[in-house]
Amino acid sequence: MSVDNIISAAVSRAVKELYGVDTAAETIVPQATRKEFEGNLTVMVFPWVKAARKAPEAVGAEIGEWLVKNEPAVARYNVVKGFLNIVIEPRFWNGVLRSIAETPRYGFKEATDESPLVMVEYSSPNTNKPLHLGHVRNNLLGYSLAEILKACGNRVVKTNIVNDRGIHICKSMLAWQKWGNGATPESLGVKGDHLIGDYYVAFDKHYRAELQQLQEQGMTKEEAEAASPLMAEARDMLRRWEANDPEVRALWQMMNSWVYDGFDQTYKRMGVDFDKIYYESQTYLEGKDKVLEGLDKGIMYRKDDGSVWADLTADGLDHKLLLRSDGTSVYMTQDIGTAKMRFADYPIDKMIYVVGNEQNYHFQVLSLLLDKLGFSWGKDLVHFSYGMVELPSGKMKSREGTVVDADDLMESMVADARRVSDEMGKIQGMNDTEKDAVAEIVGLGALKYFLLKVDPRKNMMFNPEESIDFNGNTGPFIQYAYARMRSVLRRAAEAGHTVGDYQQVEPNEREIALIQRLTDFPSVVSEAGRTYSPALVANYAYSLVKEYNQFYHDCPILREENPAVLSLRLALTDVTSRTVASAMSLLGIKVPERM
């Protein structure tokens, strides 16, 4: 039981005995005592003032006296207005530290066969272009959220829906046919997703030139767009694809296979994975069937032109198109089809979609439609709505080729990490292989931490230079502190020091502060899972490292001559390093053993 829980339970017993008031222990939430007051934990006593018929100060004093007499963990107390500040018996913290040290996977709950099954969808790339910075934030948020939910005791399935059909795919295919000259990833020595992305950009370049030429001939922009021969060819290719034309389908399969190979390389380096991948080309027909089933049941209606709609006005929304007059589907139809397939594959208890906040309305509608169509989790689906990554140069535009490519970004971050580490002397004494390995860990850790430390609901500005700093709230700062902790433990082992009995040592204020910070980890993980916020874990890791650095500065470790005190400080270093590694693992970030 944590110190917080011990105090909550003791206060619950105190107010029952003193005032006859039943207060559930879980409703009593101690807070860390403010630094200007003596104490470790603070409890507000205002809820019991009325029953006690006494001033808040008197109530606090009575509860404090009861705790000192009846709870061994409490050494003394003081009262400031209605706030009871509690000082924990110093040696009690030693037992807390030992309990943490002996707890496997401290802060993590293990799932059972009865645990809720949560499905997390993230990534959702299009096969006409490589992944970019926006995808990086999406993937990192989705992966981290899945890991946090697992740490909270849930069974988790990580899924990806690949948008592999539609007019945008046909644009790349047509451009390759026209201007590719048979190029392949192997013949050009490039990743397949990059190759296809180049042809998507090429299509747009030629299309814009064609529109300009038509407008120079006297057409309006709208007339030019309607008359564009290039766009007409792309639409014809899409119709042939939907008609299962063998030639178009073979081209589509070949080019998509190039893209998937490229995606796999990017995902591997990024450190994210999936348990199940769905493809829009397989789900959109399932969605059409489900919509037509809803039409038969009167959930949807058909207009005179043959299109199928859902009337959501009773739910405060509007009418939503689900099938066009020509019978083709929209994105909503595909999402319904994907939901149908997922529900058939897994007994989902909760579905979480990691998608940017520009799709908020889409998921309001999807939730209502899934509920109406009989999916038990539909009404309670979670749209993990996150803000966009903003750049100094403005928004990214894939069709113009002005995106920040994910592969280029990761390569640049690793190169910067190698350069900065060299300049600061962080990797002296290592051979080139070791230096490259550390640079990979630090560069990708910097990128991931910078994107995850921000509240996911907020838009953010990505700053590579700031992210690679070894000072401040950054990934490299935390990674370097971890490496220093492991270095202390290695040097202690080389000197023959081991962790012995430290239970009779009275820890000092700095040691107690670090132990208390360690006790916060399970509640941070739990809160991050409840609120879907990896940022809570990121900023906890930073606060824990700052607390350790203060301890490291004020409390000599290897120079300590008292064996019991040395044991305490080595135990603190070991437990802190393991907790930092656990927190960073929930963010998908590795930590180097040496720097």
N, C-alpha and C positions, 0 to 999 in steps of 0.2 A: 504494500500500500504506500502511495506517495505521501510526502509530508503534507501537501495540501489536503489530501483526503483524510489524513489523521486529524488535522486541525478542524476540518469541516465536521467530522463525526463527533469530536470532543465538544465543539461549540453547540452542536445539536443536542447532546446530552445535557450540557450546562443549562441551556435555556428551558429545557423540559423540567429539570430539577429546580431551578431557581424561580421560574415564572409559570410553569405548567403549560408551556406553549410547545406544541408539536411542530417542529420544523425539519423537513427532510434534509439530510446532510448534503445531498447533491445540489440543493438550492443555495447553499452557503459556499460562496466562491472567494477564497482568500486571494488577495493581490499582493504582489511584492511591495514591501514597505518603501516609501519614498526615501531617497538618500539622505534628506535632511533630518530624518527621525531615526531613533534607535529601533531596530526590529528587523525581522526577516519577512514576516507575513502580516498583513493587515486585514481586519474584518470590520465591516460597518455594523454598528449595533442599532441603527435606527429602527429596523423592523420590530424590535422588542420593547421599544420605549413605552408605547401605549399600554402594553400588558403589564409592564413593570411599574408604571405610574411614577417614573423617576426621570431625572434629567439624563441625557445621553452619557454624560461623563460618569455618572453614578452607575449606570447600567454597564458601561465598559469596564469599570473597576470591579464590579461584582463578577462579571464573566471572567475577567483576567485572574482574580483571586481563585475562582473555581478551577481554572485551567492549571495554575501553578500547583494546587493541592492534588489534583486528580489525573493530570496528564503528564507522564514522565518526559515527554518530548519538549515541554514548555519550561524554560528557565525563569523568565520574568516577563513583565509587560509594562506598557505605558499607554495612557489614553490621551488623545488629542481631539477634543470635542467629541464627535460621535464615532471616532475611529480607534479601534483597539489594535495597537501595534504589539506583535508577539515576537519575543526572542526565543528561538529554538535552542535547547541545550546543546552546546557546541559538540560534545562527543556523540550526540545522536546523529550528526551529519556523517560520521565515519561509517555507521551502519547503513545509512542511505547509500553512500558511495559503494560499499561492498555489495549491497543488493544490486545496484546497477551493474557492477563489474561481473556479477555472477549470472546476470540475466541474458540468455542467448537472444540475439537480434533485439536488443533493447529498443523500445519505442515502437516495435512492430507487433501486430496481432496476426495470428495464423488463421487462414481461412479453413473452414470445414465444408463437408458436402452439403451442409444446410445453409451455408453463408449465401447472402444475396449474390446473384449473378449480374454484374454490371458490364455492359458493352460500351466501349469508347471508340467512336469513329473519328479519325483524323487523317490528315494529308490531302486526300481528294484531289489528286493532280489531273490535269488534262494531258493527253498523249500527243499534243501538238507543240510542246515546248518543255524545256528542262525546268527543274524546281528553282525558285528564286527566294529572295529574302523573306517575303511574306510566307512562303511555304515553310521556311526554316522555323519561324516563330510558331506556326501551326503545329508542325511535327514535334517540336520540343515541348510545347504546352500539352499536346495530346499524350505523348509518351510519359511525361512527368506526372500528369494527372492519373494515368493508369497505374503507375508505380505507387503513387500515394494511396490510391484507393485499395490496392493490394495490401499495402502496409496497414490499412485500417481494418483488414480482415475480410475484405470482399473477394469473391472470385471475379476475375476480370478477363474479358476477351477484347483484344485490340484489333480493330478492323479498319479497312481502307476501302473506299469506293473510287474506282478509277473511271474517269469520264473519257471513254474511248470511242465515242461515236458523236456524230453531229457535223454541222457545217464547218466548224473550226478545224476538225480533223481532216475533212476533205480538202480544205485550203492547202494544208501542208502536202497532202498526197498529190494534188494537182500540180503544185509548184515543183515537186520532185520529178513528176512525169515530164514537165515542160523544160526544166532547166537543170535537172540533176545529172544528166549524162551517165546514168547508171551508178552514181556514187554510192558507196557503202561506208559504214563506220570503219571497216578494216582498210578499205582503199585510201581513205583520207586520214586515218589514224586519229579519229575523234570519237567521243562518246556518242552513242546513238541518239540520246535525247537532245544533245546539242545540234546534231546534224538535222534532225527534224525541225527543231526550233528555228534554225537558219532558213529553212524553206517556208516556214510560217511567216517570217519577216519578209522573205522574198515575195511571197504572194501579195502582202500588203503594199510593198513598194511598187509592184507592177500595177496593182489595182488602183492605187492613188494616181499613178501616171496616166492610166486609162481614163479615169474620171476627169482629170485635168484636160486631157485632149478632147473629150466629149463636150465639156463645158466651153472650151474654146471654140467649138463648132456651133455654139448657141444654145445648148441645153442648160436647164437649171440643174442644180446639184441632185435634186430628187429624180429628175428625168435621166440624168447620167447614171445614177445608181441602178435605176430600173432597166436601163439599156445595156449595162456592162456585160460584154461577152464573157469576160473572165469569171464574174460572179455567176453567170448563167451556167457555165461549165461546172463550177463547184456545186451548184444546186443539182445539176443533172447527175453528178457523181454521187451525191447523197441519195438521190432517188434510186440509182442503180444499186447502191449499198443496201438500202432497205429492201430492194427486190432480190437480194442475194445474188447479184451478178458475180459469176465466178472470178472474172478478171479483177474487178474492184475489190472483192473480198480477199483475194490472194495478195494484192498490193497492200491492203489494210493490215493483214496479218503480218506480213514481212516488216513493214515500217513500225508497227506497234512492238514487235519483238525487239527491234533495235532500241526503242524507247525504254522498254522494261529492263533491258540489260543496263542501260544508263541509270535508271531510277535505282536499281538494286545497288549499284556502286555508291550512289549518293547516300542512300539510306544507311548502308553499312558504315560509311565514314562518319555519318552524323550520329550513329549509335542508336537508331530507332528500328523497331521491327513491328510485325503484325502477325496475329494468329490466323487471320482470315482476310482474303482480299476478294472483293466483289467488283464486277465490271458492269458498267451501265449497259453495254451491249447485251448482257444477259438478264438485266433486271427490268428494262423498260417495257418489255412485252408482258412480264408478270404484273407490272403496274397497270397496264391497259386492262388486263383481265380483272384485276381487283376493282378498278373504276367501273367497268361494265357490270360487275356484280353489285356494286353500290347503286348503279342506275336501276337495275332490276328490283332492288329493295326500296327504291324511292328515296335513297339518301342523296343522289345526284339527279339532275334533270338535263334533258336534251333540248337545245334551241332548234329553231326551224332550219338553220343552216347545217345541222347535224353535229355541231360541237356539243361537248358535255361539260357541265358546270356544277359547282356546289354552291348552294345558297347559305352563306355564313352570317347573314345580317342579324339573325337572332342571337348570335354570339358576339355582336358588336363589330364584326368585320364586314367584308363585302362579298360579291360573287367571285368565285375563283374558277378560272378555266382549267380543265383537266385533260381534255382531248380536243384538238383542233377540228375544224369542219372536215378536213381531209383524213381524219383518223389518226394523225400523228400525235405523239405525246409531248408533254412539256416536262420541265425539271421536277415539278411536283409529282407527276405520274411516276417518274423514275424512282423518286424517294419512297413512294408507296410500295413499288415493286421490290425495292431493296429491303424494306421493312418486312414484307411478306416472306422473302427468302430467309432473312435473319431469324425471324420468329420460328420458321420451320426448322432451322439449324440449331437454335439454342433456346432454352427456356428463360428468356430475358426477364429480369426483374426491373431493371432500369436501363434506359438508353441515353447516352450522352453524345451529342454531336458537337465536335470542336470546329466551329465555323465563325468567321469574322462577323462583326456587328452589323455589317451592311445587309445581312440576311435575317435580321431579327423578325421581320414580318413573315417571311417564308416559313420560319419554324413555328410561329404562332398558328399559322394555317395548317401546317403539317400535323401538329399536335391534335388539333380539333378533328381533322380528317381521319387520322389513325384511330382515334377514340371512337368516332362514328362507325368506322369499318370493323371494329371489334378487337383491336389490339389492346390488351389489358394495360400495357405500359404507355400507351400513346398519350393519354392525358397528362401524364407526369413525366414525359420525356424532358430532358434537360438540354437546352441550347447553351453550351458553354461559349458565350458570346465574348469575343476578345477584340481589342482595339487594333488598329493597323500600325504597321511599322512605317514611320515617316522618315524621309531622307532630306538632307539639306537641298538637294536638287529637285525635290517635288515627288509626285506620285510616279510609280513605275508603270510602264506601258509595254506589255509583252509584244504586241504586234509591231511596235516601232523599234524593238531591240534595245530598249533603254532600261532593262531590269538589272538588278544586282543578282547575278547568277549565284546559286547556292554553292556550286563547286568552286567557282572563283573566289567566293567569299571565304570558304573554309581554307583554301590554299593560302590566301592572303593572311588570314589570322594566324596560321601556323608559322608562316614565314616571319611575321611580325613578332611572334612569341620567341622564335629562335634569335632574332636580332636583339630584342630587348633583353632577353636572358643573358646573351653574350655580353652586352654592354654593361649590365649590372653585376656580372660575375656570378650569376646564379647557377651556372652549369660548368664551372671550372673543374678540371680534373676528370671530366667524362670524355669518352671517345665519341666519334661522330655518330655512331649508331645510337648510343645512349642519349646524346644531345637531341637527335631527331625524334626519339621516342618521347622525351620530356616536352619538346616543342609541340608535338602533336597533342599531348594531353593538356598542356597549358593553353595553347591557341584555341582548341575547341572548347575547353572549359571556360575561357574568357567569353567566347561568343555565347555559349549556352547560359552562363550565369547572367550576363548583361540583359539577355532577352527574357529571362525568367524572374529576375528580382523585382520587376515592375508589376504592379497590380495588373492582371491580365485584361481587366475591363478598360484600361486606359490606352489611348494612343501613345506611341513612344517614338523618340528620335534615336536612331542607332548611331553610336559614335565608336568606331573601331579603336581609335587611339585611347579613348577613356577606358574602354573595356579591358585593354591589355596592361593597364597600370598595376604595379605590384603593391600599391598603397590604396587605402580606401575600400569601399564596398564593391569589390571585384572578385572574380573567380581566381585570378592568380594570387591575390592577397591571401585568400583562404587556402589555396593549394600550397603556397610556400609555408604557411603556418603549420599545416599538416606535416609537410616534409620535415620541418624543424622538430616537431614532436617525435616523429619516428627516429630522427637522428639522436635525440636525447635518450630514447629507449635503447637504441643500438649501442651507444657509448656506455650506458649503464651496464648492459649485459657484458660488454667487453671488459669492463672493470670488475665484473663478478657481482654486481648488485642485482638483487631480486626483490620482488615485493613481498615483504614479510608482514608481521602483525602491526597494525597501526591503530588498533581500536582504542587504546588508552591515550593516544595523543589528543590534545585539545587543539583542533584546527584554528588557525587565525582567521581574521576577517576576510582576507583575500581568498583563502582556500574555501571558506564557507560560501562566498559569493559564487565561486566556480561550480561547486557542488550543486548549489541551488539552481544555477543556470542549466546544469545537466538535467535536473529533474523536470525541466519544462519541456523536454523533447517529445515525450509521448503525447502531451496535450497539444503541442504545435502540429504534430502529424495528424492528430484527430481533427483539429480545427481546419487544417488545410484540406482534408478530405471532405469535411462538411460544407465548406464554402467554395470548394473547387479553386484553390489558390496556391499554386506552387511558390508564389512569392513569399508566403509565410515561412516556408521551409528555407528558402534562400536567405532571407534576412535573419532567420534564427541562426543559421550556420555562421553568418557574419558576426552576430552578437556573441556567439559562443567563442569564436576565435579571438575577438577583442577582449573578452573576459580572461581567456587563457593568456594572452599576451601581457595583460596587467599582472596576472599571477606569476608568469615567467620572469617578469622584470623585478617584481618585489620579493620573490621567494626563491632563493638559490636552490638548485636541485642537486646536481652532481657534486657541488661543494659542501652540501649539508653533511655534518658529522654524526648527527643523531640518527641511528638506523631506523627508528620508528618513524621519524619525520620524513626521512628519505623515502621510506616505503609509501607513506601517504602521498608524497608528491609524485612518485613514479606511478602510483595507481591513478592519480588524477590525470597525469599525462596520457597514460594508456587509454583510460575510459574516454577522455576528451577526444583523442585522435580517432577512436572507433566511432564515436558519435558524429564527428565531423564527416567521416567517410560514409556513414549511413545516410546522413542528411544530403550529402552531395550525390549519392547514388540515386536518391529519389528524384534528382534533377537530371539524371543521365550523365553526370559529370564524374570523371575519374580523378583520382588524387595520386600524385607521384610519391613514391617512397623516398626518393632522393632528389634534392635540388641544390 
